[in-house]
Amino acid sequence: MRAWLLNDTNGPGSYRLESIVTPEPGPGEVRVQLRASALNHLDLWVSRGMPAPHHFPHIAGGDGAGVISAIGPGVTTVDIGDEVVLNPSVACGSCHACLSGESPYCSSYGILGEHLPGTLADEVVAPARNVIVKPAGLSWEEAAAYGLVTGTAYRMLRRARLSAGDVLLIVGIGGGVASMGLQLGLAMGATVYVTSRDQAKIDQAVALGAAGGFDSSG
Ligand SMILES: [Zn+2]
């Protein structure tokens, strides 16, 4: 398969498109033939060694959506041919941290494209519990852009103990995490305000449901 590989951490210019052996799923894992992958700022950080990948060559990319192309032993939740979205946060799913909703503290925690081989490739292997069926209304590109920013924004709002009726201020609207923070905040029942130096970004946020915005340069 083809993959965008890093062999060092000298920056984004180090990415090389190369052919490597297609990975096989182990017990409890699935392989996804990617139809779309999304870029994140994380892909720049990793290329600069912040953090450095655990192994070289490294496949970057946390986000993706595609079709199940192989399943490992014991997988019963999905089957070959299913259209799925990847959750890039990989954890054991059974330790105290995972069961209490704090999977980043799991001793086996890793993110696709950061600690684990990622999605900037034809295929990626992940635990079966890290894929969900792609909603029919989402395009491949929309589904692939969903995972990392949504998980990050959701964890931030949970840590802030956001609940219905709260007022939420999102500083710097327009990026992926901020945009998902707006939509999740609204879904959780909050009144959401935003800041930006760009009036067009504030207008877009209001169109998406924000109660108002403030010019952060003023
Ligand atoms: Zn765990």
py3Dmol code that shows the C-alpha trace and the ligand (Angstrom):
import py3Dmol

protein = """\
ATOM      1  CA  MET A   1       0.000   0.000   0.000  1.00  0.00           C
ATOM      2  CA  ARG A   2       0.989   3.638  -0.299  1.00  0.00           C
ATOM      3  CA  ALA A   3       1.650   5.732   2.811  1.00  0.00           C
ATOM      4  CA  TRP A   4       3.020   9.155   3.704  1.00  0.00           C
ATOM      5  CA  LEU A   5       6.048   8.221   5.807  1.00  0.00           C
ATOM      6  CA  LEU A   6       8.288  10.128   8.161  1.00  0.00           C
ATOM      7  CA  ASN A   7      11.836   8.832   8.582  1.00  0.00           C
ATOM      8  CA  ASP A   8      13.022  11.741  10.730  1.00  0.00           C
ATOM      9  CA  THR A   9      11.652  14.815  12.538  1.00  0.00           C
ATOM     10  CA  ASN A  10      13.122  17.561  10.368  1.00  0.00           C
ATOM     11  CA  GLY A  11       9.720  19.094   9.631  1.00  0.00           C
ATOM     12  CA  PRO A  12       6.838  18.635   7.202  1.00  0.00           C
ATOM     13  CA  GLY A  13       9.251  18.539   4.238  1.00  0.00           C
ATOM     14  CA  SER A  14      10.342  15.118   5.495  1.00  0.00           C
ATOM     15  CA  TYR A  15       7.102  13.397   4.433  1.00  0.00           C
ATOM     16  CA  ARG A  16       7.650  10.862   1.623  1.00  0.00           C
ATOM     17  CA  LEU A  17       5.014   8.930  -0.338  1.00  0.00           C
ATOM     18  CA  GLU A  18       6.275   5.327  -0.378  1.00  0.00           C
ATOM     19  CA  SER A  19       5.024   1.765  -0.800  1.00  0.00           C
ATOM     20  CA  ILE A  20       5.031  -0.459   2.280  1.00  0.00           C
ATOM     21  CA  VAL A  21       3.553  -3.820   3.266  1.00  0.00           C
ATOM     22  CA  THR A  22      -0.183  -3.653   3.947  1.00  0.00           C
ATOM     23  CA  PRO A  23      -0.768  -4.346   7.667  1.00  0.00           C
ATOM     24  CA  GLU A  24      -2.886  -7.270   8.852  1.00  0.00           C
ATOM     25  CA  PRO A  25      -5.368  -6.875  11.732  1.00  0.00           C
ATOM     26  CA  GLY A  26      -4.645  -8.807  14.931  1.00  0.00           C
ATOM     27  CA  PRO A  27      -7.200 -10.113  17.438  1.00  0.00           C
ATOM     28  CA  GLY A  28      -9.956  -7.576  18.022  1.00  0.00           C
ATOM     29  CA  GLU A  29      -8.686  -5.319  15.236  1.00  0.00           C
ATOM     30  CA  VAL A  30      -9.990  -4.271  11.844  1.00  0.00           C
ATOM     31  CA  ARG A  31      -8.315  -2.906   8.740  1.00  0.00           C
ATOM     32  CA  VAL A  32      -9.922   0.086   7.058  1.00  0.00           C
ATOM     33  CA  GLN A  33      -9.368   0.952   3.398  1.00  0.00           C
ATOM     34  CA  LEU A  34      -9.421   4.721   3.633  1.00  0.00           C
ATOM     35  CA  ARG A  35     -11.655   6.752   1.314  1.00  0.00           C
ATOM     36  CA  ALA A  36     -10.662  10.068   2.911  1.00  0.00           C
ATOM     37  CA  SER A  37      -8.109  11.215   5.473  1.00  0.00           C
ATOM     38  CA  ALA A  38      -7.929  14.602   7.174  1.00  0.00           C
ATOM     39  CA  LEU A  39      -4.939  16.702   8.134  1.00  0.00           C
ATOM     40  CA  ASN A  40      -4.498  18.194  11.597  1.00  0.00           C
ATOM     41  CA  HIS A  41      -1.945  20.502  13.137  1.00  0.00           C
ATOM     42  CA  LEU A  42      -0.794  17.380  14.979  1.00  0.00           C
ATOM     43  CA  ASP A  43       0.721  16.166  11.679  1.00  0.00           C
ATOM     44  CA  LEU A  44       3.009  19.220  11.668  1.00  0.00           C
ATOM     45  CA  TRP A  45       3.946  18.788  15.325  1.00  0.00           C
ATOM     46  CA  VAL A  46       4.812  15.108  14.853  1.00  0.00           C
ATOM     47  CA  SER A  47       6.969  15.924  11.821  1.00  0.00           C
ATOM     48  CA  ARG A  48       8.945  18.279  14.089  1.00  0.00           C
ATOM     49  CA  GLY A  49       9.278  15.710  16.870  1.00  0.00           C
ATOM     50  CA  MET A  50       6.655  17.241  19.173  1.00  0.00           C
ATOM     51  CA  PRO A  51       6.234  14.468  20.159  1.00  0.00           C
ATOM     52  CA  ALA A  52       8.666  12.264  18.273  1.00  0.00           C
ATOM     53  CA  PRO A  53       7.089   9.092  16.840  1.00  0.00           C
ATOM     54  CA  HIS A  54       7.864   5.896  18.751  1.00  0.00           C
ATOM     55  CA  HIS A  55       9.038   4.103  15.589  1.00  0.00           C
ATOM     56  CA  PHE A  56      10.398   5.035  12.157  1.00  0.00           C
ATOM     57  CA  PRO A  57       9.241   4.965   9.474  1.00  0.00           C
ATOM     58  CA  HIS A  58       6.107   6.551  10.922  1.00  0.00           C
ATOM     59  CA  ILE A  59       2.723   6.982   9.212  1.00  0.00           C
ATOM     60  CA  ALA A  60       1.085  10.235  10.309  1.00  0.00           C
ATOM     61  CA  GLY A  61      -2.608  11.137  10.263  1.00  0.00           C
ATOM     62  CA  GLY A  62      -5.197  10.787  13.015  1.00  0.00           C
ATOM     63  CA  ASP A  63      -8.421  11.089  11.076  1.00  0.00           C
ATOM     64  CA  GLY A  64     -10.049   8.957   8.436  1.00  0.00           C
ATOM     65  CA  ALA A  65     -13.122   7.215   7.107  1.00  0.00           C
ATOM     66  CA  GLY A  66     -13.360   4.218   4.820  1.00  0.00           C
ATOM     67  CA  VAL A  67     -14.481   0.658   4.221  1.00  0.00           C
ATOM     68  CA  ILE A  68     -13.588  -2.368   6.370  1.00  0.00           C
ATOM     69  CA  SER A  69     -11.234  -4.494   4.226  1.00  0.00           C
ATOM     70  CA  ALA A  70     -10.207  -7.151   6.774  1.00  0.00           C
ATOM     71  CA  ILE A  71     -11.190  -8.211  10.289  1.00  0.00           C
ATOM     72  CA  GLY A  72      -9.048  -9.908  12.906  1.00  0.00           C
ATOM     73  CA  PRO A  73      -9.983 -12.900  15.082  1.00  0.00           C
ATOM     74  CA  GLY A  74     -12.861 -12.287  17.486  1.00  0.00           C
ATOM     75  CA  VAL A  75     -14.338  -9.219  15.755  1.00  0.00           C
ATOM     76  CA  THR A  76     -18.142  -9.418  15.672  1.00  0.00           C
ATOM     77  CA  THR A  77     -19.267  -5.770  15.713  1.00  0.00           C
ATOM     78  CA  VAL A  78     -18.420  -4.915  12.086  1.00  0.00           C
ATOM     79  CA  ASP A  79     -17.803  -6.858   8.900  1.00  0.00           C
ATOM     80  CA  ILE A  80     -15.898  -6.525   5.644  1.00  0.00           C
ATOM     81  CA  GLY A  81     -17.561  -3.909   3.444  1.00  0.00           C
ATOM     82  CA  ASP A  82     -18.975  -1.794   6.294  1.00  0.00           C
ATOM     83  CA  GLU A  83     -18.503   1.965   5.869  1.00  0.00           C
ATOM     84  CA  VAL A  84     -16.953   3.395   9.043  1.00  0.00           C
ATOM     85  CA  VAL A  85     -15.503   6.488  10.728  1.00  0.00           C
ATOM     86  CA  LEU A  86     -12.344   6.139  12.825  1.00  0.00           C
ATOM     87  CA  ASN A  87     -11.962   7.315  16.401  1.00  0.00           C
ATOM     88  CA  PRO A  88      -8.237   8.108  16.634  1.00  0.00           C
ATOM     89  CA  SER A  89      -7.998   7.684  20.447  1.00  0.00           C
ATOM     90  CA  VAL A  90      -6.895   4.095  21.119  1.00  0.00           C
ATOM     91  CA  ALA A  91      -7.035   2.666  24.646  1.00  0.00           C
ATOM     92  CA  CYS A  92      -7.557  -0.736  26.280  1.00  0.00           C
ATOM     93  CA  GLY A  93     -11.241  -0.099  27.037  1.00  0.00           C
ATOM     94  CA  SER A  94     -11.248  -2.156  30.226  1.00  0.00           C
ATOM     95  CA  CYS A  95      -8.957  -0.548  32.840  1.00  0.00           C
ATOM     96  CA  HIS A  96     -10.159   1.799  35.606  1.00  0.00           C
ATOM     97  CA  ALA A  97      -9.189   4.892  33.596  1.00  0.00           C
ATOM     98  CA  CYS A  98     -11.045   3.693  30.497  1.00  0.00           C
ATOM     99  CA  LEU A  99     -14.146   2.622  32.417  1.00  0.00           C
ATOM    100  CA  SER A 100     -14.328   5.998  34.186  1.00  0.00           C
ATOM    101  CA  GLY A 101     -14.219   7.910  30.890  1.00  0.00           C
ATOM    102  CA  GLU A 102     -10.589   9.017  31.293  1.00  0.00           C
ATOM    103  CA  SER A 103      -9.000   6.924  28.554  1.00  0.00           C
ATOM    104  CA  PRO A 104      -6.071   9.377  28.054  1.00  0.00           C
ATOM    105  CA  TYR A 105      -4.798   8.083  31.438  1.00  0.00           C
ATOM    106  CA  CYS A 106      -4.910   4.448  30.221  1.00  0.00           C
ATOM    107  CA  SER A 107      -1.419   2.899  30.285  1.00  0.00           C
ATOM    108  CA  SER A 108      -1.896   1.725  26.698  1.00  0.00           C
ATOM    109  CA  TYR A 109      -3.340   5.030  25.393  1.00  0.00           C
ATOM    110  CA  GLY A 110      -2.235   6.178  21.949  1.00  0.00           C
ATOM    111  CA  ILE A 111      -3.446   8.339  19.064  1.00  0.00           C
ATOM    112  CA  LEU A 112      -3.436   7.163  15.456  1.00  0.00           C
ATOM    113  CA  GLY A 113      -0.724   9.079  13.616  1.00  0.00           C
ATOM    114  CA  GLU A 114       1.005  10.190  16.836  1.00  0.00           C
ATOM    115  CA  HIS A 115       1.865   7.060  18.832  1.00  0.00           C
ATOM    116  CA  LEU A 116       0.429   4.527  16.361  1.00  0.00           C
ATOM    117  CA  PRO A 117       0.525   4.128  12.549  1.00  0.00           C
ATOM    118  CA  GLY A 118      -1.914   6.665  11.145  1.00  0.00           C
ATOM    119  CA  THR A 119      -4.365   7.334   8.366  1.00  0.00           C
ATOM    120  CA  LEU A 120      -2.258   9.069   5.690  1.00  0.00           C
ATOM    121  CA  ALA A 121      -2.138   5.727   3.883  1.00  0.00           C
ATOM    122  CA  ASP A 122      -4.284   3.449   1.721  1.00  0.00           C
ATOM    123  CA  GLU A 123      -5.133   1.307   4.764  1.00  0.00           C
ATOM    124  CA  VAL A 124      -4.942   1.548   8.553  1.00  0.00           C
ATOM    125  CA  VAL A 125      -5.377  -1.047  11.321  1.00  0.00           C
ATOM    126  CA  ALA A 126      -7.238  -0.095  14.507  1.00  0.00           C
ATOM    127  CA  PRO A 127      -9.168  -1.831  17.299  1.00  0.00           C
ATOM    128  CA  ALA A 128     -12.721  -2.698  16.226  1.00  0.00           C
ATOM    129  CA  ARG A 129     -14.076  -0.527  19.079  1.00  0.00           C
ATOM    130  CA  ASN A 130     -12.396   2.466  17.371  1.00  0.00           C
ATOM    131  CA  VAL A 131     -14.706   2.405  14.365  1.00  0.00           C
ATOM    132  CA  ILE A 132     -18.364   3.352  14.146  1.00  0.00           C
ATOM    133  CA  VAL A 133     -20.703   3.061  11.179  1.00  0.00           C
ATOM    134  CA  LYS A 134     -20.512   6.176   8.981  1.00  0.00           C
ATOM    135  CA  PRO A 135     -23.764   8.144   9.099  1.00  0.00           C
ATOM    136  CA  ALA A 136     -25.319   8.002   5.626  1.00  0.00           C
ATOM    137  CA  GLY A 137     -25.722  11.777   5.489  1.00  0.00           C
ATOM    138  CA  LEU A 138     -22.003  12.468   5.776  1.00  0.00           C
ATOM    139  CA  SER A 139     -19.685  12.554   2.769  1.00  0.00           C
ATOM    140  CA  TRP A 140     -16.374  10.713   3.060  1.00  0.00           C
ATOM    141  CA  GLU A 141     -14.587  14.043   3.480  1.00  0.00           C
ATOM    142  CA  GLU A 142     -16.953  15.236   6.217  1.00  0.00           C
ATOM    143  CA  ALA A 143     -16.706  11.916   8.071  1.00  0.00           C
ATOM    144  CA  ALA A 144     -12.903  11.925   7.833  1.00  0.00           C
ATOM    145  CA  ALA A 145     -12.663  15.450   9.276  1.00  0.00           C
ATOM    146  CA  TYR A 146     -14.653  14.556  12.371  1.00  0.00           C
ATOM    147  CA  GLY A 147     -12.581  12.443  14.772  1.00  0.00           C
ATOM    148  CA  LEU A 148      -9.650  14.236  16.367  1.00  0.00           C
ATOM    149  CA  VAL A 149     -11.133  17.724  16.720  1.00  0.00           C
ATOM    150  CA  THR A 150     -14.439  16.368  18.036  1.00  0.00           C
ATOM    151  CA  GLY A 151     -12.800  14.126  20.620  1.00  0.00           C
ATOM    152  CA  THR A 152     -10.574  16.996  21.748  1.00  0.00           C
ATOM    153  CA  ALA A 153     -13.440  19.497  22.033  1.00  0.00           C
ATOM    154  CA  TYR A 154     -15.690  16.988  23.809  1.00  0.00           C
ATOM    155  CA  ARG A 155     -13.026  16.186  26.388  1.00  0.00           C
ATOM    156  CA  MET A 156     -12.435  19.917  27.029  1.00  0.00           C
ATOM    157  CA  LEU A 157     -16.162  20.556  27.561  1.00  0.00           C
ATOM    158  CA  ARG A 158     -16.460  17.558  29.886  1.00  0.00           C
ATOM    159  CA  ARG A 159     -13.463  18.707  31.925  1.00  0.00           C
ATOM    160  CA  ALA A 160     -15.105  22.148  32.141  1.00  0.00           C
ATOM    161  CA  ARG A 161     -18.261  20.355  33.420  1.00  0.00           C
ATOM    162  CA  LEU A 162     -20.364  22.211  30.864  1.00  0.00           C
ATOM    163  CA  SER A 163     -24.078  21.623  31.352  1.00  0.00           C
ATOM    164  CA  ALA A 164     -27.350  22.921  29.959  1.00  0.00           C
ATOM    165  CA  GLY A 165     -27.923  26.592  30.744  1.00  0.00           C
ATOM    166  CA  ASP A 166     -24.230  27.457  31.103  1.00  0.00           C
ATOM    167  CA  VAL A 167     -22.650  30.275  29.110  1.00  0.00           C
ATOM    168  CA  LEU A 168     -19.603  29.148  27.096  1.00  0.00           C
ATOM    169  CA  LEU A 169     -16.979  31.486  25.601  1.00  0.00           C
ATOM    170  CA  ILE A 170     -14.845  30.020  22.812  1.00  0.00           C
ATOM    171  CA  VAL A 171     -11.671  32.043  22.324  1.00  0.00           C
ATOM    172  CA  GLY A 172     -10.564  32.051  18.683  1.00  0.00           C
ATOM    173  CA  ILE A 173     -13.391  30.572  16.622  1.00  0.00           C
ATOM    174  CA  GLY A 174     -12.736  29.109  13.169  1.00  0.00           C
ATOM    175  CA  GLY A 175     -10.328  26.226  13.728  1.00  0.00           C
ATOM    176  CA  GLY A 176     -11.364  22.599  13.981  1.00  0.00           C
ATOM    177  CA  VAL A 177     -11.443  22.200  17.765  1.00  0.00           C
ATOM    178  CA  ALA A 178     -13.137  25.586  18.278  1.00  0.00           C
ATOM    179  CA  SER A 179     -15.748  24.886  15.606  1.00  0.00           C
ATOM    180  CA  MET A 180     -16.605  21.510  17.131  1.00  0.00           C
ATOM    181  CA  GLY A 181     -16.613  23.140  20.579  1.00  0.00           C
ATOM    182  CA  LEU A 182     -19.301  25.510  19.321  1.00  0.00           C
ATOM    183  CA  GLN A 183     -21.465  22.737  17.886  1.00  0.00           C
ATOM    184  CA  LEU A 184     -21.014  20.408  20.874  1.00  0.00           C
ATOM    185  CA  GLY A 185     -21.628  23.279  23.301  1.00  0.00           C
ATOM    186  CA  LEU A 186     -24.916  24.043  21.573  1.00  0.00           C
ATOM    187  CA  ALA A 187     -25.864  20.357  21.581  1.00  0.00           C
ATOM    188  CA  MET A 188     -25.134  20.234  25.331  1.00  0.00           C
ATOM    189  CA  GLY A 189     -27.546  23.117  25.932  1.00  0.00           C
ATOM    190  CA  ALA A 190     -25.123  25.972  26.507  1.00  0.00           C
ATOM    191  CA  THR A 191     -25.367  29.556  25.281  1.00  0.00           C
ATOM    192  CA  VAL A 192     -22.186  30.042  23.251  1.00  0.00           C
ATOM    193  CA  TYR A 193     -20.240  33.220  22.532  1.00  0.00           C
ATOM    194  CA  VAL A 194     -17.080  33.376  20.429  1.00  0.00           C
ATOM    195  CA  THR A 195     -14.103  35.644  19.799  1.00  0.00           C
ATOM    196  CA  SER A 196     -12.105  36.262  16.627  1.00  0.00           C
ATOM    197  CA  ARG A 197     -10.185  39.036  14.896  1.00  0.00           C
ATOM    198  CA  ASP A 198     -12.037  38.025  11.714  1.00  0.00           C
ATOM    199  CA  GLN A 199     -15.644  39.260  11.463  1.00  0.00           C
ATOM    200  CA  ALA A 200     -16.414  36.630   8.812  1.00  0.00           C
ATOM    201  CA  LYS A 201     -15.549  33.878  11.329  1.00  0.00           C
ATOM    202  CA  ILE A 202     -17.812  35.488  13.943  1.00  0.00           C
ATOM    203  CA  ASP A 203     -20.623  35.752  11.380  1.00  0.00           C
ATOM    204  CA  GLN A 204     -20.194  32.082  10.464  1.00  0.00           C
ATOM    205  CA  ALA A 205     -20.318  31.103  14.154  1.00  0.00           C
ATOM    206  CA  VAL A 206     -23.530  33.079  14.633  1.00  0.00           C
ATOM    207  CA  ALA A 207     -24.984  31.370  11.564  1.00  0.00           C
ATOM    208  CA  LEU A 208     -24.148  28.042  13.240  1.00  0.00           C
ATOM    209  CA  GLY A 209     -25.966  29.066  16.411  1.00  0.00           C
ATOM    210  CA  ALA A 210     -23.619  31.200  18.531  1.00  0.00           C
ATOM    211  CA  ALA A 211     -25.412  33.881  20.558  1.00  0.00           C
ATOM    212  CA  GLY A 212     -22.829  36.482  19.561  1.00  0.00           C
ATOM    213  CA  GLY A 213     -19.160  37.255  19.049  1.00  0.00           C
ATOM    214  CA  PHE A 214     -16.482  39.685  20.127  1.00  0.00           C
ATOM    215  CA  ASP A 215     -13.569  41.199  18.180  1.00  0.00           C
ATOM    216  CA  SER A 216     -10.535  39.867  20.047  1.00  0.00           C
ATOM    217  CA  SER A 217      -8.301  42.641  18.709  1.00  0.00           C
ATOM    218  CA  GLY A 218     -10.508  45.286  20.312  1.00  0.00           C
TER     219      GLY A 218
END
"""
ligand_1 = """\
1
ZN
Zn -7.460 1.414 29.539
"""
view = py3Dmol.view(width=600, height=400)
view.addModel(protein, "pdb")
view.setStyle({"model": 0}, {"cartoon": {"style": "trace"}})
view.addModel(ligand_1, "xyz")
view.setStyle({"model": 1}, {"stick": {}})
view.zoomTo()
view.show()
